[in-house]
Amino acid sequence: MSPTDSTILVVEDDAIVRMLIVDVLEELEFTVVEAAGSDEALARLQDGALRIDLLMTDVGLPGMDGKELAAQARALRPDLPILFASGYAENIEVPVGMAVIGKPFSIDQLRDKVRTILG
């Protein structure tokens, strides 16, 4: 499986930011599934028929934040790689096996980070 055969679940509450991220990832030939928040993301993660190779989530989500979402995602899918997007990337610590990308990020930064995570 090449990285571009991968499916990425993008969780971002800001519709414009989400659209931009999805557009970039689709342009890089990834399959993208969107969620506007944690509840929607959890429903997608609970769908055993849906292949998800990477969870990319904003840290600052309303309600359940990105870190709480990541913990629940790992409970459902223990080996799922997780990429946090944050405007305060230098200030957040992420658990082992998870990565962070600072907002704003360039297309190249996003591509490189995703490809590194997916191998």
VMD Tcl script that builds the backbone (N, CA, C; Angstrom):
set m [mol new atoms 357]
animate dup $m
set s [atomselect $m all]
$s set {name element resname resid chain x y z} {
  {N N MET 1 A 0.853 -1.187 0.000}
  {CA C MET 1 A 0.000 0.000 0.000}
  {C C MET 1 A 0.893 1.243 0.000}
  {N N SER 2 A 0.670 2.103 -0.946}
  {CA C SER 2 A 1.429 3.354 -0.956}
  {C C SER 2 A 0.684 4.371 -0.106}
  {N N PRO 3 A 1.397 5.381 0.411}
  {CA C PRO 3 A 0.729 6.372 1.261}
  {C C PRO 3 A -0.477 7.027 0.586}
  {N N THR 4 A -0.432 7.173 -0.745}
  {CA C THR 4 A -1.568 7.844 -1.392}
  {C C THR 4 A -2.787 6.941 -1.511}
  {N N ASP 5 A -2.658 5.657 -1.143}
  {CA C ASP 5 A -3.826 4.787 -1.077}
  {C C ASP 5 A -4.510 4.919 0.283}
  {N N SER 6 A -4.005 5.816 1.105}
  {CA C SER 6 A -4.452 5.936 2.485}
  {C C SER 6 A -5.687 6.817 2.620}
  {N N THR 7 A -6.473 6.518 3.656}
  {CA C THR 7 A -7.661 7.309 3.981}
  {C C THR 7 A -7.386 8.093 5.257}
  {N N ILE 8 A -7.640 9.390 5.180}
  {CA C ILE 8 A -7.383 10.282 6.310}
  {C C ILE 8 A -8.707 10.865 6.795}
  {N N LEU 9 A -8.959 10.745 8.097}
  {CA C LEU 9 A -10.120 11.371 8.723}
  {C C LEU 9 A -9.679 12.730 9.240}
  {N N VAL 10 A -10.263 13.789 8.673}
  {CA C VAL 10 A -9.920 15.161 9.052}
  {C C VAL 10 A -11.026 15.708 9.953}
  {N N VAL 11 A -10.646 16.105 11.172}
  {CA C VAL 11 A -11.605 16.646 12.138}
  {C C VAL 11 A -11.225 18.097 12.406}
  {N N GLU 12 A -12.096 19.007 11.984}
  {CA C GLU 12 A -11.844 20.453 12.116}
  {C C GLU 12 A -13.197 21.144 12.188}
  {N N ASP 13 A -13.414 21.940 13.234}
  {CA C ASP 13 A -14.713 22.588 13.409}
  {C C ASP 13 A -14.888 23.826 12.529}
  {N N ASP 14 A -13.807 24.408 12.074}
  {CA C ASP 14 A -13.888 25.575 11.185}
  {C C ASP 14 A -14.050 25.064 9.752}
  {N N ALA 15 A -15.233 25.305 9.172}
  {CA C ALA 15 A -15.562 24.734 7.860}
  {C C ALA 15 A -14.579 25.161 6.763}
  {N N ILE 16 A -14.128 26.400 6.803}
  {CA C ILE 16 A -13.213 26.891 5.766}
  {C C ILE 16 A -11.853 26.220 5.901}
  {N N VAL 17 A -11.348 26.138 7.121}
  {CA C VAL 17 A -10.057 25.476 7.352}
  {C C VAL 17 A -10.163 24.004 6.955}
  {N N ARG 18 A -11.262 23.353 7.349}
  {CA C ARG 18 A -11.467 21.944 7.004}
  {C C ARG 18 A -11.473 21.763 5.487}
  {N N MET 19 A -12.180 22.633 4.784}
  {CA C MET 19 A -12.256 22.540 3.332}
  {C C MET 19 A -10.867 22.669 2.701}
  {N N LEU 20 A -10.067 23.606 3.208}
  {CA C LEU 20 A -8.719 23.803 2.672}
  {C C LEU 20 A -7.846 22.574 2.897}
  {N N ILE 21 A -7.896 22.014 4.096}
  {CA C ILE 21 A -7.104 20.817 4.408}
  {C C ILE 21 A -7.536 19.656 3.519}
  {N N VAL 22 A -8.847 19.465 3.398}
  {CA C VAL 22 A -9.372 18.381 2.562}
  {C C VAL 22 A -8.929 18.567 1.113}
  {N N ASP 23 A -9.037 19.794 0.601}
  {CA C ASP 23 A -8.621 20.066 -0.783}
  {C C ASP 23 A -7.153 19.711 -1.000}
  {N N VAL 24 A -6.303 20.114 -0.066}
  {CA C VAL 24 A -4.862 19.835 -0.186}
  {C C VAL 24 A -4.612 18.327 -0.168}
  {N N LEU 25 A -5.223 17.626 0.785}
  {CA C LEU 25 A -4.998 16.179 0.894}
  {C C LEU 25 A -5.523 15.438 -0.330}
  {N N GLU 26 A -6.677 15.877 -0.844}
  {CA C GLU 26 A -7.218 15.241 -2.053}
  {C C GLU 26 A -6.319 15.524 -3.256}
  {N N GLU 27 A -5.771 16.722 -3.321}
  {CA C GLU 27 A -4.841 17.058 -4.398}
  {C C GLU 27 A -3.591 16.177 -4.332}
  {N N LEU 28 A -3.210 15.791 -3.120}
  {CA C LEU 28 A -2.068 14.893 -2.915}
  {C C LEU 28 A -2.474 13.425 -3.102}
  {N N GLU 29 A -3.714 13.225 -3.530}
  {CA C GLU 29 A -4.266 11.907 -3.889}
  {C C GLU 29 A -4.554 11.000 -2.702}
  {N N PHE 30 A -4.833 11.592 -1.554}
  {CA C PHE 30 A -5.316 10.815 -0.419}
  {C C PHE 30 A -6.836 10.764 -0.492}
  {N N THR 31 A -7.420 9.721 0.073}
  {CA C THR 31 A -8.858 9.662 0.258}
  {C C THR 31 A -9.136 10.359 1.586}
  {N N VAL 32 A -10.136 11.247 1.612}
  {CA C VAL 32 A -10.395 12.026 2.817}
  {C C VAL 32 A -11.841 11.847 3.270}
  {N N VAL 33 A -11.999 11.634 4.564}
  {CA C VAL 33 A -13.297 11.600 5.221}
  {C C VAL 33 A -13.303 12.787 6.173}
  {N N GLU 34 A -14.398 13.546 6.186}
  {CA C GLU 34 A -14.462 14.762 7.000}
  {C C GLU 34 A -15.367 14.588 8.213}
  {N N ALA 35 A -15.034 15.330 9.258}
  {CA C ALA 35 A -15.906 15.428 10.423}
  {C C ALA 35 A -15.779 16.848 10.970}
  {N N ALA 36 A -16.910 17.447 11.324}
  {CA C ALA 36 A -16.918 18.822 11.822}
  {C C ALA 36 A -16.639 18.887 13.326}
  {N N GLY 37 A -16.659 17.741 13.992}
  {CA C GLY 37 A -16.427 17.733 15.432}
  {C C GLY 37 A -16.200 16.326 15.938}
  {N N SER 38 A -16.000 16.210 17.241}
  {CA C SER 38 A -15.653 14.935 17.861}
  {C C SER 38 A -16.741 13.875 17.736}
  {N N ASP 39 A -18.002 14.278 17.919}
  {CA C ASP 39 A -19.087 13.294 17.845}
  {C C ASP 39 A -19.150 12.664 16.458}
  {N N GLU 40 A -19.060 13.509 15.440}
  {CA C GLU 40 A -19.084 13.027 14.062}
  {C C GLU 40 A -17.860 12.134 13.792}
  {N N ALA 41 A -16.714 12.527 14.316}
  {CA C ALA 41 A -15.489 11.741 14.133}
  {C C ALA 41 A -15.621 10.371 14.800}
  {N N LEU 42 A -16.156 10.344 16.015}
  {CA C LEU 42 A -16.313 9.068 16.717}
  {C C LEU 42 A -17.256 8.134 15.975}
  {N N ALA 43 A -18.312 8.681 15.391}
  {CA C ALA 43 A -19.241 7.862 14.606}
  {C C ALA 43 A -18.498 7.225 13.425}
  {N N ARG 44 A -17.630 7.997 12.784}
  {CA C ARG 44 A -16.850 7.462 11.660}
  {C C ARG 44 A -15.860 6.393 12.151}
  {N N LEU 45 A -15.232 6.648 13.291}
  {CA C LEU 45 A -14.266 5.691 13.837}
  {C C LEU 45 A -14.934 4.392 14.284}
  {N N GLN 46 A -16.190 4.475 14.703}
  {CA C GLN 46 A -16.924 3.288 15.148}
  {C C GLN 46 A -17.427 2.456 13.976}
  {N N ASP 47 A -17.406 3.015 12.769}
  {CA C ASP 47 A -17.844 2.308 11.567}
  {C C ASP 47 A -16.727 1.364 11.125}
  {N N GLY 48 A -16.856 0.096 11.497}
  {CA C GLY 48 A -15.822 -0.888 11.200}
  {C C GLY 48 A -15.578 -1.096 9.711}
  {N N ALA 49 A -16.560 -0.740 8.882}
  {CA C ALA 49 A -16.415 -0.913 7.433}
  {C C ALA 49 A -15.588 0.216 6.801}
  {N N LEU 50 A -15.390 1.293 7.552}
  {CA C LEU 50 A -14.665 2.455 7.025}
  {C C LEU 50 A -13.180 2.345 7.377}
  {N N ARG 51 A -12.353 2.273 6.343}
  {CA C ARG 51 A -10.910 2.222 6.568}
  {C C ARG 51 A -10.398 3.625 6.860}
  {N N ILE 52 A -9.666 3.767 7.954}
  {CA C ILE 52 A -9.050 5.046 8.308}
  {C C ILE 52 A -7.594 4.748 8.659}
  {N N ASP 53 A -6.673 5.391 7.931}
  {CA C ASP 53 A -5.249 5.143 8.129}
  {C C ASP 53 A -4.577 6.224 8.966}
  {N N LEU 54 A -5.251 7.365 9.100}
  {CA C LEU 54 A -4.694 8.480 9.875}
  {C C LEU 54 A -5.835 9.365 10.346}
  {N N LEU 55 A -5.780 9.755 11.603}
  {CA C LEU 55 A -6.712 10.741 12.152}
  {C C LEU 55 A -5.957 12.057 12.264}
  {N N MET 56 A -6.430 13.067 11.548}
  {CA C MET 56 A -5.862 14.412 11.668}
  {C C MET 56 A -6.918 15.274 12.343}
  {N N THR 57 A -6.610 15.754 13.530}
  {CA C THR 57 A -7.605 16.508 14.284}
  {C C THR 57 A -7.050 17.829 14.813}
  {N N ASP 58 A -7.919 18.819 14.804}
  {CA C ASP 58 A -7.607 20.084 15.459}
  {C C ASP 58 A -7.566 19.794 16.957}
  {N N VAL 59 A -6.694 20.471 17.675}
  {CA C VAL 59 A -6.634 20.289 19.127}
  {C C VAL 59 A -7.813 21.004 19.774}
  {N N GLY 60 A -8.099 22.230 19.313}
  {CA C GLY 60 A -9.117 23.060 19.945}
  {C C GLY 60 A -10.506 22.861 19.378}
  {N N LEU 61 A -11.089 21.707 19.633}
  {CA C LEU 61 A -12.467 21.446 19.201}
  {C C LEU 61 A -13.419 21.805 20.326}
  {N N PRO 62 A -14.620 22.265 19.985}
  {CA C PRO 62 A -15.616 22.520 21.044}
  {C C PRO 62 A -16.081 21.192 21.647}
  {N N GLY 63 A -16.472 21.219 22.904}
  {CA C GLY 63 A -16.895 19.982 23.561}
  {C C GLY 63 A -15.667 19.138 23.867}
  {N N MET 64 A -15.637 17.942 23.316}
  {CA C MET 64 A -14.484 17.057 23.492}
  {C C MET 64 A -13.341 17.576 22.625}
  {N N ASP 65 A -12.196 17.895 23.249}
  {CA C ASP 65 A -11.092 18.440 22.459}
  {C C ASP 65 A -10.342 17.339 21.710}
  {N N GLY 66 A -9.391 17.746 20.906}
  {CA C GLY 66 A -8.672 16.805 20.064}
  {C C GLY 66 A -7.931 15.719 20.821}
  {N N LYS 67 A -7.379 16.066 21.993}
  {CA C LYS 67 A -6.654 15.063 22.780}
  {C C LYS 67 A -7.612 14.014 23.343}
  {N N GLU 68 A -8.779 14.451 23.801}
  {CA C GLU 68 A -9.783 13.499 24.300}
  {C C GLU 68 A -10.269 12.615 23.149}
  {N N LEU 69 A -10.475 13.233 21.989}
  {CA C LEU 69 A -10.887 12.478 20.805}
  {C C LEU 69 A -9.830 11.428 20.462}
  {N N ALA 70 A -8.556 11.822 20.509}
  {CA C ALA 70 A -7.467 10.895 20.188}
  {C C ALA 70 A -7.479 9.699 21.135}
  {N N ALA 71 A -7.715 9.953 22.416}
  {CA C ALA 71 A -7.750 8.860 23.402}
  {C C ALA 71 A -8.881 7.886 23.068}
  {N N GLN 72 A -10.051 8.423 22.711}
  {CA C GLN 72 A -11.177 7.553 22.363}
  {C C GLN 72 A -10.924 6.835 21.040}
  {N N ALA 73 A -10.284 7.541 20.101}
  {CA C ALA 73 A -9.959 6.921 18.808}
  {C C ALA 73 A -9.032 5.731 19.015}
  {N N ARG 74 A -8.033 5.900 19.891}
  {CA C ARG 74 A -7.082 4.820 20.161}
  {C C ARG 74 A -7.759 3.657 20.896}
  {N N ALA 75 A -8.791 3.949 21.679}
  {CA C ALA 75 A -9.533 2.873 22.337}
  {C C ALA 75 A -10.256 2.028 21.286}
  {N N LEU 76 A -10.750 2.695 20.240}
  {CA C LEU 76 A -11.470 2.004 19.166}
  {C C LEU 76 A -10.521 1.357 18.156}
  {N N ARG 77 A -9.438 2.068 17.848}
  {CA C ARG 77 A -8.468 1.616 16.842}
  {C C ARG 77 A -7.061 1.827 17.419}
  {N N PRO 78 A -6.572 0.846 18.170}
  {CA C PRO 78 A -5.331 1.021 18.947}
  {C C PRO 78 A -4.093 1.433 18.156}
  {N N ASP 79 A -4.002 1.053 16.892}
  {CA C ASP 79 A -2.795 1.354 16.116}
  {C C ASP 79 A -2.941 2.577 15.223}
  {N N LEU 80 A -4.038 3.312 15.366}
  {CA C LEU 80 A -4.305 4.447 14.476}
  {C C LEU 80 A -3.319 5.592 14.712}
  {N N PRO 81 A -2.575 5.992 13.664}
  {CA C PRO 81 A -1.713 7.170 13.805}
  {C C PRO 81 A -2.572 8.430 13.940}
  {N N ILE 82 A -2.092 9.357 14.744}
  {CA C ILE 82 A -2.853 10.584 14.994}
  {C C ILE 82 A -1.954 11.792 14.790}
  {N N LEU 83 A -2.483 12.752 14.033}
  {CA C LEU 83 A -1.776 14.005 13.771}
  {C C LEU 83 A -2.640 15.144 14.308}
  {N N PHE 84 A -2.091 15.888 15.270}
  {CA C PHE 84 A -2.785 17.045 15.811}
  {C C PHE 84 A -2.383 18.285 15.025}
  {N N ALA 85 A -3.353 19.142 14.752}
  {CA C ALA 85 A -3.071 20.443 14.147}
  {C C ALA 85 A -3.385 21.494 15.208}
  {N N SER 86 A -2.438 22.407 15.429}
  {CA C SER 86 A -2.639 23.400 16.474}
  {C C SER 86 A -1.925 24.694 16.152}
  {N N GLY 87 A -2.565 25.791 16.486}
  {CA C GLY 87 A -1.930 27.092 16.375}
  {C C GLY 87 A -0.911 27.311 17.479}
  {N N TYR 88 A -0.899 26.382 18.438}
  {CA C TYR 88 A 0.015 26.485 19.576}
  {C C TYR 88 A 0.878 25.231 19.650}
  {N N ALA 89 A 1.345 24.763 18.498}
  {CA C ALA 89 A 2.038 23.475 18.402}
  {C C ALA 89 A 3.232 23.370 19.337}
  {N N GLU 90 A 3.951 24.487 19.508}
  {CA C GLU 90 A 5.151 24.414 20.346}
  {C C GLU 90 A 4.801 24.232 21.815}
  {N N ASN 91 A 3.539 24.437 22.172}
  {CA C ASN 91 A 3.130 24.347 23.567}
  {C C ASN 91 A 2.404 23.055 23.920}
  {N N ILE 92 A 2.205 22.162 22.943}
  {CA C ILE 92 A 1.464 20.959 23.299}
  {C C ILE 92 A 2.374 19.741 23.259}
  {N N GLU 93 A 2.157 18.892 24.235}
  {CA C GLU 93 A 2.881 17.628 24.291}
  {C C GLU 93 A 1.931 16.557 23.796}
  {N N VAL 94 A 2.446 15.695 22.934}
  {CA C VAL 94 A 1.590 14.642 22.403}
  {C C VAL 94 A 2.104 13.283 22.858}
  {N N PRO 95 A 1.172 12.347 23.070}
  {CA C PRO 95 A 1.573 11.004 23.480}
  {C C PRO 95 A 2.448 10.330 22.418}
  {N N VAL 96 A 3.159 9.304 22.830}
  {CA C VAL 96 A 3.995 8.522 21.920}
  {C C VAL 96 A 3.132 7.993 20.773}
  {N N GLY 97 A 3.668 8.028 19.585}
  {CA C GLY 97 A 2.940 7.518 18.425}
  {C C GLY 97 A 1.996 8.540 17.818}
  {N N MET 98 A 2.023 9.741 18.341}
  {CA C MET 98 A 1.193 10.808 17.798}
  {C C MET 98 A 2.113 11.956 17.397}
  {N N ALA 99 A 1.655 12.770 16.452}
  {CA C ALA 99 A 2.474 13.864 15.936}
  {C C ALA 99 A 1.670 15.160 15.970}
  {N N VAL 100 A 2.366 16.273 15.757}
  {CA C VAL 100 A 1.708 17.576 15.749}
  {C C VAL 100 A 2.257 18.402 14.596}
  {N N ILE 101 A 1.370 19.194 14.002}
  {CA C ILE 101 A 1.768 20.141 12.965}
  {C C ILE 101 A 1.206 21.501 13.371}
  {N N GLY 102 A 2.034 22.532 13.261}
  {CA C GLY 102 A 1.613 23.866 13.677}
  {C C GLY 102 A 0.815 24.575 12.593}
  {N N LYS 103 A -0.248 25.241 13.018}
  {CA C LYS 103 A -1.027 26.077 12.105}
  {C C LYS 103 A -0.453 27.483 12.168}
  {N N PRO 104 A -0.390 28.202 11.078}
  {CA C PRO 104 A -0.699 27.727 9.727}
  {C C PRO 104 A 0.455 26.900 9.187}
  {N N PHE 105 A 0.140 25.931 8.331}
  {CA C PHE 105 A 1.172 25.102 7.718}
  {C C PHE 105 A 1.048 25.192 6.207}
  {N N SER 106 A 2.154 24.948 5.547}
  {CA C SER 106 A 2.156 24.988 4.080}
  {C C SER 106 A 1.701 23.638 3.531}
  {N N ILE 107 A 1.374 23.612 2.270}
  {CA C ILE 107 A 1.015 22.370 1.591}
  {C C ILE 107 A 2.171 21.379 1.707}
  {N N ASP 108 A 3.388 21.867 1.494}
  {CA C ASP 108 A 4.566 20.990 1.567}
  {C C ASP 108 A 4.757 20.421 2.964}
  {N N GLN 109 A 4.555 21.253 3.992}
  {CA C GLN 109 A 4.694 20.769 5.369}
  {C C GLN 109 A 3.667 19.675 5.666}
  {N N LEU 110 A 2.424 19.902 5.223}
  {CA C LEU 110 A 1.367 18.919 5.459}
  {C C LEU 110 A 1.685 17.627 4.717}
  {N N ARG 111 A 2.068 17.738 3.468}
  {CA C ARG 111 A 2.400 16.556 2.664}
  {C C ARG 111 A 3.522 15.756 3.325}
  {N N ASP 112 A 4.593 16.453 3.703}
  {CA C ASP 112 A 5.746 15.769 4.289}
  {C C ASP 112 A 5.395 15.099 5.614}
  {N N LYS 113 A 4.630 15.802 6.446}
  {CA C LYS 113 A 4.246 15.256 7.751}
  {C C LYS 113 A 3.385 14.010 7.577}
  {N N VAL 114 A 2.394 14.080 6.685}
  {CA C VAL 114 A 1.493 12.952 6.461}
  {C C VAL 114 A 2.258 11.763 5.877}
  {N N ARG 115 A 3.111 12.025 4.912}
  {CA C ARG 115 A 3.890 10.931 4.304}
  {C C ARG 115 A 4.841 10.292 5.311}
  {N N THR 116 A 5.422 11.098 6.197}
  {CA C THR 116 A 6.300 10.555 7.230}
  {C C THR 116 A 5.515 9.634 8.167}
  {N N ILE 117 A 4.334 10.077 8.567}
  {CA C ILE 117 A 3.507 9.289 9.492}
  {C C ILE 117 A 3.054 7.983 8.838}
  {N N LEU 118 A 2.636 8.075 7.584}
  {CA C LEU 118 A 2.089 6.892 6.895}
  {C C LEU 118 A 3.180 5.994 6.323}
  {N N GLY 119 A 4.424 6.480 6.368}
  {CA C GLY 119 A 5.536 5.663 5.897}
  {C C GLY 119 A 5.606 5.621 4.394}
}
mol reanalyze $m
mol bondsrecalc $m
mol representation Tube
mol addrep $m
